[in-house]
Amino acid sequence: FDNQRAEHLAVREAAGLFDMTSFGKIRIEGRDACAFLNRIASAQMDVAEGRIIYTMFLNGRGGIEADLTVTRLSETAYLAVVPGATLHRCLAWMRGHVGDDFAVITDVTAAESVLCLMGPQSRDVLAKVSPNDFSNAAHPFGMAREIEIGMGLARAHRVTYVGELGWELYIPTDQTAHVFEAILHARPDLKLCGLHTLDSCRIEKAYRHWGHDITDEDHVLEAGLGFTVSRKKPAFNGRDAVLRKDEAGLDRKLLQFRLKDPEPLLFHNEAIVRDGKIVGPVTSGNYGHALGGAIGLGYVPARGQTDEDILGSTYEIEVAGKRHAAEVSLTPMHDPRSERVRA
């Protein structure tokens, strides 16, 4: 627990390095690549080259078949990045919906490794190993840039799943060891971090995890991910279900919980108790070392209720038969305005 806490706080206070080579990487290219992605993805995909878009693949009920980032590499080429566990699901979904569009879908996962440098000091670390400009003006959030790093080349994506300033470095596999060594040579005390820390950091920022917090049975609006949906696009998978839910209202909403007692732990499936009544399970949980307690996400009923009604209730989480008081929020408890992410 102390080791993982040290990793977590390094990401929050300094910098940490994650190996996320397990990301699935899918290249979509061809004359109709943009039109194809606009048809199957919820966000507007006709963006500037280098722009990174967080988007959803929705089914006809508005359920989330996948959440992913898509980067526009050129006029006719995109790179989709998905969790390693959902790679083949996403490949099958894309190939099953390509229809008559002229778009080639290729699994390029093995071509690049991914090192994620995250934390408020990540820009300083990169400046020691790269001549490129990583300022907000030159490399704003949500953009990918080709960079030199050490004696190698990489593509730096300014995105995050931990809620801090940082970059995902996509590196040709034959250059990855050199880049890793160059970074550690520049910052010998850099903390190497694992997936448990990735998870504990993301849950403080209330980032959703597909398979736990969001699934094909969870409506994108009830999951609080309406910002990934473009209502201006004329047609895309799930659009009608989104518009119906906009009109009818939400049946439930996803909340973030923090136990007031710092001792109990949350994993997932613990009972959420609202005003003395069990209303659903915790969908995912971990320990928020920066927030000082166990953090969970979970859905609560919202039909006919205002946000004030929802937040005004009394909440507890039942752990091993004992109920523990919890604070709740509809916005991330860590960095709610994403000021740290965009620093």
Secondary structure, DSSP 8 states (H G I E B T S, - for coil): -HHHHHHHHHHHHS-EEEE-TTSEEEEEESTTHHHHHHHHBSS-----TTBEEEEEEE-TTSBEEEEEEEEEEETTEEEEEE-GGGHHHHHHHHHHH-TT---EEEE-GGGEEEEEEESTTHHHHHHHH--S--STTTS-TTBEEEEEETTEEEEEE---SSSSSEEEEEEEGGGHHHHHHHHHHH-TT-EEE-HHHHHHHHHHTT---BTTTB-TTSBTTTTT-GGG--TTSS--TTHHHHHHHHHH--SEEEEEEEESSSS----S--EEEETTEEEEEEEEEEEETTTTEEEEEEEEE-TT--HHHHHTS-EEEEETTEEEEEEEESS-SSSTT-TTTT-
